[in-house]
């Protein structure tokens, strides 16, 4: 568009509305499904609708043009870049956010198409200049201030209407003038925005999203041409730019821009971000600066997703986990503690339920990369040294490891209750599957050793209790939650947990669970329950769990008697409906009884003591029933029946 220069800012000769429409048309021409994309050579990734068969007129392009598609595409991209350069004032100086957003959209299409056809590292002059102009046009803070000032100026001018201004449109008809009808309303003065407050106009928000997304994409090019020399785009300082007041991840930027930047980082993939940026510095900033200050649930969820992805990549590069391969510096310990504390706080106390779900899922991924160091802390604390200070530090580290594992399992268990919403239970199942706690089972202790007295033929058992997992009861609680989720009402939740309990990650390369991946969830439950019984055999907490599942809660004679007496008194209009119609009430009890009867999961001495408790419970129940029956007067008729003489 032809421009005219004024003392304030450039303005298109055709007007901003027409310029906006022209930019929309240009962006459509260079869309992925537009005619410009049809010039890409066959086989180029990301191009749809291109087949191996030769067509006569693909996408409306003349046969003479398709003979040399790359050159024709380069010419088109060069023409677009030159045109955008001539009207760059629309992005750099214009007060119209709509025109600025569409200018950036055209630049994004041009650069994306150039990367597909020529590669990211291409340094043609028109592309280098376009990258520099685009980077300047994505200054988030400066753009917000410019557009907000323009909106405020328009509002002030609208509020300053003279008191003697006509109340009808000047071009109104005679009838309108006769009856004094208005064709526009007399605007009341509006309060101007406070200093520094951003405009929430739709086009201002669209510009912020486009600018943040494009700024991240430019940063992920790794610095090409002149941008590689400039400090704000070099590989070493890109992360600093993104986290300062002028960057896309800064909390001072509007939340739409932050969300768009986080989404662009997510869509780019971990490989690209790790190759082009300082992944550890980005992870440290997002987890310790951006995430604690984030108040928008959409941005917080995307940041949690990135924290999980980037943490796993950082661990993969080190080989095992952050503490693998040597001592960990104090700074690394502090960053881990801060990262875990931030995500744990969001998972337990954030007011938004979707954020809590995302945080629980992220916490499971963080636990997976820390579980090895947790176990080492517990083992190290068990091996006492002659240094009291070191022993105390090891004990504190072990307690912290077990406490974090317990916290995670507690959050998962709270979210897996049948009365919780489906997405909450699914997040708990995802966190459980990702946490690697299910794979921390100890080796099978084997059967109990026994001897036979030759004189009395009495069999004596000599096994001591097994040590159980290194992390202790959190591993058992994780498996208990897994057993319950395998009977969840939602099929997706059951499939997530079934995949976890039958994976090689849990049972090793040989697949010790003995069940195929496509088996039903009930079959997975049965086989996994038996396999866990062999690994946790004769471990006191597991023995208590099996016995509790078989006998249920202890019998209290007084409470049982009161319940029986209330049967004929308490009447309910509606009984409470079950939260989970899929679960079988007695299935876990039957599996526990089978594990006790067919394996050495529970020691004989413990079974003898439990048998005595069971007999006491039977006596208590009998006494309660007898007491209720004895309170009835002799010869009294049962309820609902009349006496013989009535």
HELIX and SHEET records of a PDB file:
HELIX    1   1 UNK A   16  UNK A   29  1                                  14    
HELIX    2   2 UNK A   37  UNK A   39  5                                   3    
HELIX    3   3 UNK A   58  UNK A   60  5                                   3    
HELIX    4   4 UNK A   63  UNK A   66  1                                   4    
HELIX    5   5 UNK A   69  UNK A   86  1                                  18    
HELIX    6   6 UNK A   89  UNK A   92  1                                   4    
HELIX    7   7 UNK A   97  UNK A  118  1                                  22    
HELIX    8   8 UNK A  125  UNK A  137  1                                  13    
HELIX    9   9 UNK A  140  UNK A  159  1                                  20    
HELIX   10  10 UNK A  174  UNK A  179  1                                   6    
HELIX   11  11 UNK A  202  UNK A  219  1                                  18    
HELIX   12  12 UNK A  226  UNK A  229  1                                   4    
HELIX   13  13 UNK A  238  UNK A  243  1                                   6    
HELIX   14  14 UNK A  255  UNK A  268  1                                  14    
HELIX   15  15 UNK A  270  UNK A  276  1                                   7    
HELIX   16  16 UNK A  279  UNK A  285  1                                   7    
HELIX   17  17 UNK A  286  UNK A  290  3                                   5    
HELIX   18  18 UNK A  291  UNK A  293  1                                   3    
HELIX   19  19 UNK A  297  UNK A  318  1                                  22    
HELIX   20  20 UNK A  330  UNK A  349  1                                  20    
HELIX   21  21 UNK A  353  UNK A  368  1                                  16    
HELIX   22  22 UNK A  371  UNK A  382  1                                  12    
HELIX   23  23 UNK A  388  UNK A  415  1                                  28    
HELIX   24  24 UNK A  422  UNK A  434  1                                  13    
HELIX   25  25 UNK A  437  UNK A  439  5                                   3    
HELIX   26  26 UNK A  473  UNK A  485  1                                  13    
HELIX   27  27 UNK A  491  UNK A  501  1                                  11    
HELIX   28  28 UNK A  504  UNK A  507  1                                   4    
HELIX   29  29 UNK A  521  UNK A  535  1                                  15    
HELIX   30  30 UNK A  540  UNK A  551  1                                  12    
HELIX   31  31 UNK A  557  UNK A  567  1                                  11    
HELIX   32  32 UNK A  587  UNK A  598  1                                  12    
HELIX   33  33 UNK A  604  UNK A  631  1                                  28    
SHEET    1   A 2 UNK A   3  UNK A   4  0                                        
SHEET    2   A 2 UNK A  11  UNK A  12 -1                                        
SHEET    1   B 2 UNK A 450  UNK A 452  0                                        
SHEET    2   B 2 UNK A 459  UNK A 461 -1                                        
END                                                                             
